[in-house]
């Protein structure tokens, strides 16, 4: 799964990322509520883990804005604010679950499993994402092209998965950067261009058309036809 972590305590954010990545999930983290809202609105996430006491924007407001924007991504609030009033307010604003710190990681995994199953519709049960000759199995994290396995790094896979979610749609470098690396990366870095170059070498056959198109000065899109 693609999981967005909005948490300003670096120790907890690092703990969550290490644990969830070990379980095979792809994580994007930010320590600012407003940046978390932007990522959640623009990104294609399967789950959001949200703290409440955040710089930029309170977690309750983030949750409210997401639900008002018709973002139905499963959301679990993780916070030390364990009063009944805070729990009730978070759930009424649209959170799917609420966990107080400190918490056991095994319990978090169980809660994640519960809320994602609760929000899964029959149409979403197929774990495979397909776009033209590309196929990505989100359960096994296996990417293939024309049935041939592709050996990609985690970042290469995340970029390609993002492009595959909306074939033909133009993704700016900034949008790719925020979805794959998080909001704290320097927007002037050329790291997106470097990884796109690596992806092209792995995707394209000699003399064949490029699956990833560059729109000069704007970004990239996937030509899946």
N, C-alpha and C positions, 0 to 999 in steps of 0.2 A: 504493500500500500504506500501511497504518497501521504506523508503526515506533516502537518504544519504545527510547529511548536512555538507558542508565544509565551515566553518566560524570561523575566529579567534577572533572575538569580542564575549566574553563570554555572555554578556548581550543579544545580538541578538540571539546567538545560543540557549540559555536557553528559550528565548521567542518563538522561532520557535518550539523547541521540545515540550514545554508545549501546545502550540496551536494545533500543528499537532497531538499529542497524544490524545488530547481532541476530535479531529475529527475522532479518531479510527485508526490512522496510526501508524506504527512502525518506529522509527527513530534511526539512528546511526549517531553520530556526531564526527568530528575531526576538529582540529584547524590548521592543516598543509596540505599544498597543495600536497606534495609528498605522505603523508599517505592517503590523499583523493583519489589520483590516484590509489594507491594500493588497497584500499577498493573497489573502483568502478570496477577495473579490476577483482577482485576475488569474489565480492559479487553479489548477485542476487537482484538488486534494480529496483524499478519501476520508480524512479524519483531521480534526483540529483539537489540539490540547492547549487550553487557554488559562493563563494566570489572571487574577483580578487586579491586584495592585501593580499597575504598569505605568511607566512614563508614556506621555503622548496621549493616551486614551485609556480610561478604565475598562477592565474586562467586561463588565456588564454592558457598557455602551457598545463595545465591539460586537458582543453577542447580539444585541438588539439591532444594530445596523445590518448585520449579516442576514438576520431573519427578515427584516424589512426589505432587504434587497433580494429576497427569494433564494438565498443561498441555504440549501438544506443539508449541507455537509454535516455528518455527525460531529458533535462538539462535546468535549468533556472539560469541565472546569477543574483546574488543579490549584488549590489555594490554602493558605493557613487561616483564612477567614471562615471559621466553622460555625458561626451563629446560625440559628434557624432562619432568621430574616434573610441572611445572605444566600443560604441554600435555596430558599423558596423563591427569592427574587431571580436568581440565576436560572432556575428551572422555568419560571414563568416567562422569562425573556427568550426562551428557546433552547437552552442547553439540554443535551440528552442525558447527561449524568454529572455528578459532582463528587470529587474526592478531596479530602483534606490532607495537608502535609503534616507530618511525614506519612508516606504510604509505601506499601510493599510493592515491588515491581511486578510480582506475580499477580497481585490483585489488579494492578493496572492493565495487564495483558488480558485478564478475564473480563474486565469492564469494556475494553476495546472490542473484544470479540462479541460481547453482548450487544453494544450499540451499533456496530457495523452490520451485524446480522439483522437487527431490528429495522435498519434503514435500507436493507437490500430488497429490491423488487425482482420478480422473475426475469425481467429483461436485463438485469445487471449481473445475473449469475454467471454468465460466460466470462471467464477471466482473461480471455484473449482479446487484445486490441489489434485490429487489422487496418492496414492502409496500403493499397496497391500490393506490391510484392512483399511487403513487410508484415511480420506478425510478432506480437509481443505478449508473452504469457505473464500476467502480473502476479500469479501465484508462484511460479517457478523462477521468475525473473530471467527467462530465456527469450532472446531476440533472434529472429531468423529472417532471411531474405530468399524468396523463391525456394523455401524449404531447407536452405543451407544455414547452419548455425552461425551467428555472428558473435565474435568474442570482443565485447566492449567493456570499457571501464565503467564504474558507477556513474560518473558524470556524463560520459558519452551516451549511456543508456537513458539517463534522465532527460537529456536534451532531445534525443530521438523520440522518446515516449511523449514528450510535450508537443513536438511537431506533429506526431501521429494523431493526437487527440482532435486536431482540426486541420486535416489536409487542405492545402491551398490557402490557408489563412496566413497572413504575414505576421510574424513575431519579431518585434523589435529586439535589438541586443539587450536593452534595459530589461525588457520583460523576461527574456531567457535568463539573464543574470539574476534577477530577483527570484525567479522560480527555482533555479537549480542551485545557486550559491547563497541566496538570502540577500536581505537588504543592506547588509553591512559591507558588501564588496564595493571597491572603488568603481564608480560608473565609467571612468575613463580607461579602465583596463581593457586589453585586447584579448582576454582569455576566451571569450565566446568565439571570436574568429579563429583562434588557435584550435579549439576543440571541434569546430565545424570542419576545419581543414582535415583533422584526423578522421572524423566521421566519413567524409567524402571518400577518403582513400580506402576505407573498409567497405563502403557501400557500392561504389561504382566499378563496373567492369571496364577494361581498357577500351577506349573509343565509344563507350556508352554514354547516354545522356545522364546528367547529374540529377539525382533524386532531390537534392537540396539546392534550391535556387536562391541566389543572392539578389536582393533588390537594393541597388547601390544607395547608400546613405540612409537606408530604412531598416533593413533586417533580413530575415530568412523565411522561406516557406517550403513545405514539402510538396513536391510534385508526385503524387501517388498514382496518377493514371498510367 
